[in-house]
Amino acid sequence: MTRTYPVPELNTFEKIWREHPDQTHLETLTTVRYRGHDLPVQAMRVGNAPPSAPALLLTGGVHGLERIGTQVLLAFLKRFLQRLTWDQCLQAELTQLQLFLIPAVNPSGMLRHTRSNGNGVDLMRNAPLDAEDKVPPLLGGHRFSTRLPWYRGNNRRMEPEALALCQFVRKNLFSAPFSLVLDCHSGFGLNDQLWFPYAYSKRPMAHLAEIHALKELLQASYPQHFYVFEPQNLNYGTHGDLWDYLYLESLEHTRPFLPLTLEMGSWAWIRKNPFQMARLAGFFHPIMPHRLKRVLRRHLLLLDFLVAAVRSHEAWLPASVQKRRFHEQQALRDWYASGS
Ligand SMILES: [Zn+2]
């Protein structure tokens, strides 16, 4: 018997899984109980590549209001699995790439139409990590009240969804020779942005050369792409960012782990349809059907690019000391105003 959840995206995710039993494996990482509903946080593995293969993880729905991220991933997954039924190149590709999806990290937030989870905690402020510099009041994370957005939660105990995500990353990504995450959000600014760590610090990350090489590769592969690619801290700093926390932990290993956040610029949707402001969810989600379709299509190229870039990481990662130095200098000049 199939279960039905009060969050439509969870039903779509399970339906896709049931339709592709040979190519997918579904795992429940934790179950969150909210208002009498049991809501699973589920991870899907696509294909059967060994743990020695590089890994790509796609996540969405960390903020319950930003369900467009979940929907972009489900649209990608559907298309990807359909292609996998006949495309022999893609089938071969998946023997050399571990592909994982957690499209709805915060199902209770999706159910109650809030940014935070059912306990009123913002999962992207929930990691036990304080910012080095001053952060914007409230937005940067606070411990005043669960009634205000951006509440960080208890500093001794992470929320079950955040814990489950961290455990999944440690188990499946840290052991891969190279891994990359794309976490899909919406709601900040006019442009689509790709952010990399840090949120908690203005300092450059250790893998600056690798990130810069990825940016150059995207630029060379899709010169017409529209993403603004930069460190999150250039936009604003925060406490408790889960990707900062995991990235810092990953530095204990020698293998690169690159977490990226996609911020879909929803202000452009509002500019085109000011009536969206009347609905809170409209700030974070395109309401007009034609615009929704366009947003779903818009990011497929990026997702395809990341699949190829992760699988072929050895071809573009800067390997020599000279190449790393070159990319680091460019990156410092582009993003930190201190190239030397
Ligand atoms: Zn978000």
Residues whose N, C-alpha, C, O or C-beta is under 5 A from the ligand:
A	BS01	ZN	H63 E66 H185 S186
